[in-house]
Amino acid sequence: MMLSKKVIVVALVVAVVIFVAYNVGPMKNARVIESLVAKNIEARGGADNWAALDTLRLSGQMDIGQGMHVPYIMEQKRPGKMCIEFEFSGAAATQCVDGDSGWKRLPFRGSNVPEEMTEEELREMAVAADIDGLLFNAVERGYKIALLGEEQLGDRVAVKLQVTTRNGAIRWLYIDKQSGLDIKLEMQRIRAGKGRLVETYYYDWQETDGLLIPRRQETLTEGSNETHFLTVDGVDSNPQLEDSRFEKPAMTRGASS
């Protein structure tokens, strides 16, 4: 049966509309984002390796300013649990989130008593506590990803993504267009009532147990000329970590502020 010219014209118009919709605007951006996220996950070790990771322990040196470097241990556990502990002036300082709440014990500030985190501290640390980073299973975790274009960072071309977490925290992540690895992360932190841009750069990606992890981070805060670094010298995948490790400890007799 011969198709009428009118039917053929309508079919061609529909095909053109679909082609344009798929290759221009939101649908094209969605495809670029999906491809970039997949490339990032594969570059960092692959979805299967990250899905098999329930706990993670990192250790190394942390720059706390004024030329002082201290050893630290960071431990993470699904879902959304993390503790960072470092030695300073002979005492252990600890900051933890357990998925719903957060606490800190900072003896160098004159208190050895565990205290609740502020709302801002909890929001910042809760994002970092996700063991998978920002992009793995982002949709399932309720994250929204927007494509903001490309930028030249040194000798690399980076694709800039805006990631909004389920609690409304916003991060800007720069992905190396060629390798798929993270180059830089930006965020806003409130200090003395004023928002300041914080930039963290990632270097020296190395593989351990099938996972690629940056062995050095360098952070610069707007308004400061001082760059702070963090190194990863030890990686332990799936260590035994009890939930109690992340919970706020009960007050003990003799504790003082």
Secondary structure, 3 states (H helix, E strand, C coil): CCCCHHHHHHHHHHHHHHHHHHHCCHHHHHHHHHHHHHHHHHHCCCHHHHHCCCEEEEEEEEEEECCEEEEEEEEEECCCEEEEEEEECCEEEEEEEECCCEEEECHHHCCCCCEECCHHHHHHHHHHHCCCCCCCCCCCCCCEEEEEEEEEECCEEEEEEEEECCCCCEEEEEEECCCCCEEEEEEEEEECCEEEEEEEEEEEEEEECCEEEEEEEEEEECCCCCEEEEECCEEEECCCCCHHHHCCCCCCCCCCC
